[in-house]
Amino acid sequence: MIYTVGRKEGYEHYLNTDPNPGKAKGGSVWRHYEHAKIYLQRTQQHDYDVYAVDADWLEDVIPDPEAPHQNAVSYIPWCQLKRDAKLLRVNKNETEQRYM
């Protein structure tokens, strides 16, 4: 499992209405939940949230050419998804407890 960020209003609507929601190839992904969460906090994107992507960090991602420039803001590396993958909600209680 890897993680992405998305505008809450749009992603929640998508997850509620599409029987097989997906994250498109080329989308930004982070290896760890806490990295995606920190990215949102540092970039002050308050209308966004972290979502899970059913993909493998070692097999399903490629470096994002925009990441080095963007990392100056967030200090958190990300990559691009190299295939379409299923989008899921994160069980935040379980995820946050793992990193406490």
N, C-alpha and C positions, 0 to 999 in steps of 0.2 A: 504494500500500500504506500502510495506517495500522496502529496497534497498540492492543492491549488487554491487560488483565491478568486472570489467572484462577487459581483454586486448582489447583495442579499435578495433584493426584490426580484431580480431576474432569475437568479439561480433557484430560489425557493419556488417560484412559479413553474419553472422548467421541471424541477424534481417532483412537484405535485401533479403535473399534467402529462408528462411524457412517460410511457411505460418502460422505456429503456433509455434513460438519460445518459448522455456521453460528454466527454471532454474531447474536443477536436485536436487532431494532430497539429503541432505547432504551439499549443497553449503552454503557458508558463507553469512549471511545477517545482516543488521543493521536496527534498528528501524527507524532512521531518516536519511534523505538525508545528512544533514550536518555532521553526524557522519561518514558516509562512505567517504565523501569528505575529512574530517580531517584525516581519516586513510590513504588515498592515499597521502596526503600532507606530513604526518609525516613519512611514509615509503618510500617516494620519488619514487613512482611507476608512472612515468610520462607518460608511454604508456598505462595506464589504465584509465577508467572513471567509473562514477556511473550510474547504471541502475536500473529501477524500477522492482519490482516483485509483481505480483498480488496475495498477500497473507496477512494474518493477524498476527501481532506480537504475540498476546495473544493465538492464536489457532494453528498456523502453524510452530512454531519454538521450538527448544529444545536447551539447553545449549551446547556449543561447548567445548569438553574437551581440545582442544588446545588453546582456548581463554585466559585462565589465563597466560600462558607462553607468548603468543604473545602480550598481553596487556602491557607488560613491554616496548615494542617498541612504540605502538600506543596510549596507554591510552584510547582506545575507545573499549567498549565491543561489541561483536557480538555473534550471535548464528548460529545454523545450521537449514536449511530448512528441515522440517520433511516430506514433500511431494513435488512432482513435481509441479511447478507453472509457469504461463505465465510470460515471460520476456518482458519488454517494455522499450522504450526510455523514459528518463525523460525530461519533458518540463522545461529546466533549468531556463528560464526567470521567470516563475511562482514560481518554487521552491525556487530560490535564493531570490526573493522579499519577500517571506513569512518569511524568517529568517533575514531580514535586520532591 
